[in-house]
Amino acid sequence: MVSVVDLRKRGIKAVEEELKESDKAIISFKGKPKYVMLPIEEYEKMELDIAYAQLKKKKELGVAYESDAKTLIKKIEDEL
């Protein structure tokens, strides 16, 4: 965990050191965890995982649109 004071004094170096030991750096404010910093690769993976879970849920509910590429291109062209 990186304190706000340490972050102010040492800057990104404090975060980089924390990320060497963990996949995320937790920033504490007044002794309590307040923020999380992630490498961009981890953040992007998390976004993809969330998008996949949302799509999977929509498919289960029957509201996801499924199509082949040709049909999808035709649909897009018709909407333009």
C-alpha positions in Angstrom: 0.0 0.0 0.0 1.3 3.5 -0.9 0.3 6.4 1.3 -0.7 9.7 -0.2 2.2 11.3 1.6 4.6 8.8 0.0 3.0 9.4 -3.3 3.5 13.2 -2.9 7.1 12.8 -1.9 8.3 10.0 -4.3 5.7 10.3 -7.1 5.2 7.5 -9.6 8.4 5.8 -8.3 6.4 4.8 -5.2 3.7 3.3 -7.3 6.1 1.5 -9.6 7.8 -0.2 -6.6 4.4 -1.3 -5.3 3.5 -2.7 -8.7 6.7 -4.8 -8.7 5.3 -6.7 -5.7 1.7 -6.8 -6.6 -0.6 -6.6 -9.7 -2.1 -3.3 -8.3 -1.0 -0.4 -6.1 -3.5 0.7 -3.5 -3.2 4.3 -2.5 -4.2 5.0 1.1 -5.5 8.3 2.4 -5.4 8.9 6.2 -4.5 5.3 6.7 -7.5 3.9 4.7 -7.4 2.4 1.2 -8.8 5.0 -1.2 -7.7 4.4 -4.7 -6.3 1.6 -6.9 -3.7 2.0 -9.7 -3.2 -0.7 -12.3 -0.9 -1.2 -15.2 -2.8 -0.3 -18.4 -2.6 -4.0 -19.5 -4.5 -5.1 -16.4 -7.1 -2.4 -16.8 -7.7 -3.3 -20.4 -8.0 -7.0 -19.5 -10.5 -6.1 -16.8 -12.6 -4.0 -19.2 -12.6 -6.9 -21.7 -13.7 -9.3 -18.9 -16.5 -7.0 -17.9 -17.7 -6.6 -21.6 -17.6 -10.3 -22.1 -19.6 -10.9 -18.9 -22.2 -8.3 -20.0 -22.5 -9.9 -23.5 -22.8 -13.4 -22.0 -25.6 -12.1 -19.7 -27.4 -10.5 -22.7 -27.1 -13.7 -24.6 -28.6 -15.7 -21.7 -31.5 -13.1 -21.6 -32.0 -13.4 -25.4 -31.2 -9.7 -26.1 -27.8 -10.1 -27.7 -27.7 -9.7 -31.5 -26.0 -12.6 -33.3 -25.2 -12.5 -36.9 -22.6 -13.4 -39.6 -20.4 -10.7 -41.0 -22.3 -10.3 -44.2 -25.6 -9.7 -42.4 -24.1 -7.3 -39.9 -22.5 -5.2 -42.7 -25.9 -5.1 -44.5 -27.6 -4.0 -41.2 -25.0 -1.2 -40.7 -25.3 0.0 -44.3 -29.1 0.1 -44.0 -28.8 2.2 -40.8 -26.5 4.8 -42.5 
